[in-house]
Amino acid sequence: MAVITPAPEAPVDPEPAPRGLGSGDRPPGVVTDHLFRWVALLGGLTVLLILALIAYSTTKEAWPWFREEGLGIFANDWVPSQNKFGAGALIYGTFVVGLIALMFAVPLSLGIALFITEIAPAKLAKPIIYVVDLLAAIPSVVYGLWAIFVLLDPLKDLFADISSATEGIPILDSLFANPSATGRSYMTAGIIVAIMIIPIVTSITREVFSTTPAQLKEAAIGLGATRWEMIRGAVFAHSRGGVVAAVMIGLGRAVGETIAVALVIGSSQRISAEILGPGDTMASVIVNEFGEATGTHRAALIGLGVVLFVLTVLVGMAARGMVTHFDKKSGVLVR
């Protein structure tokens, strides 16, 4: 019997690969991607260049003060009439006002942000958000003038009552001794700055709290947690890094505030634990004395701006370091 051998099949040409992104002589979007990359790089370098130029120009103008005073810039002897320009009291006052502002602003900001994100209904939350954003847009001089005409007299009487009530009590006696007769003091400046930074800290923390996954909150509630336990165990745990960043940004704004502080702090260059007494900050001294300053005095005021610039950068770096630390502890990928 003959065996019939089947004819070989004709070779089949493979189907051409579908044309998609990345095929062809010039894939679509390549030019746009390269252009965007270079524009973004140029924008980032421009910011760094501007900061470098600011640091160079101000340091150059302030160099006579740095050269003449050396480490004496941290001394407590700012007396322009005697050609003495130690800025220790001004640096101290800057941080005192900033810390007082944070003491008042942080709890209120966290409370407002939690109320908006976790408690308030949408119809009530939206007006509160609008008001908070509006407060952030009010010029600082308006806050200062409002403090002069509305707050100084009540605060003057309140400071006197607090000083009398705490007399003889350790630590508090030193803090609240010798209240200002005019109401202008570290405490007044701190209160005004607190009012000014509350909208900033509130807005940032509100956005941070709103990023908490709903699954985390639902899981906490499902396990029997109360609302506060859910907020403490889920919302705060997820938002620690963002909250720290918001607080540090508020501190950066507080230490750099100028006009409002200059109007209500009292202009007294001293290092003292008496927070109800008058004081001064670097920014307020600059705005009060720069118009009439010449020579080394002018260089010293510009040098205060350099010191303030460095402190602001250090605060920003500290904020970034804390955020990175909390992100690592939370297992978040950090770039």
C-alpha positions, 0 to 999 in steps of 0.5 A: 500500500502506498503511503501518501505524504502530505504536502508541506504547509506554506510558511505563514508570515508573522503578523506585524506588531501593532504600532503603539507608543514607542514605535516608529522613528519618533514616538508620540510625546517624545518632544513634549516630554523632553521640553517639559523636562527641561522647563521643569529643570530650568524652573528648579535651577531658577529658584536655587539661583534666586536664593543664592543671589539673595544670600550673596547680595545680602551677605556682601552688604552685611559683611562689615558687621560680620567682620567687625563683630565676629561671634559678638553678633550673638552678644546681648548689647544692641546699642546703635548709639554706642556702635554696639550691634550684638543681636543675641536679645533679638534672636532670643525675642524672635524665638520667644514670639514664635514659640508663644505663637505655636503654643496658641496656634497649634492646638486651635489649628488641629482642633479646627482641622479635625472638626472640619474633616471628622465631625462637621457636616459638609454644609457647615464645613465649607463656610468654615473652610472659606473663612479660614482661607480668607483669614490667611489673605488679610495683610499683617498690618491689619492685624497689627492695627486691630491689636493696637485699637482693640486688644492692647487695653484688655490685655494690659489689664489681663496681664496685670491680673495674671502677674498678681495671681501668680506672684510667689509661685515658682517659675510662673512668678518669673514668667509673668512678672513686671507686665507691660504698662502699655500691653505691648509685650512678647505675649501680645506679639505671640498672640497676634502672630498665632492668629496670623498662622492659625489659617496656614497651619489649619489649611495644611493639617486639614489637607493632611487629615483628609488623606487618611484612607477611609479603610483605616478609619472604618477598621478602627470603628469596626474594632470597637474604637470610639471616635477619639480612639479612631482619630488618635490611632488612625488619623494622627498615626497616618498624618504625623509627618504632615502635621509636623511639617505644618507646625514647622511651616507655621514656625517659619512664618512666625519668626519672620513676621514683621509689621504686626510684631513691630506694632505690638512688641514694645521695642526693648532689646533684652533677654528676659524670662518676663514674657509679659514685658516688652521685647524685640525681634530681628524683623521688628528691629529691621523695620523700625531702624532701617530708614535712619541707619547708615554705615555699620548700623545699616550693615548690621540690620542687613546682617539680621536679615541674613541670620533670619534667612539662615534660621528660616532655611534651618527650620525648613530643613528640620521640618523636612528631616522630621517628615522623612523620619516619620515617613520611614517609621510609617513605611512610606517610600521616601525619595 
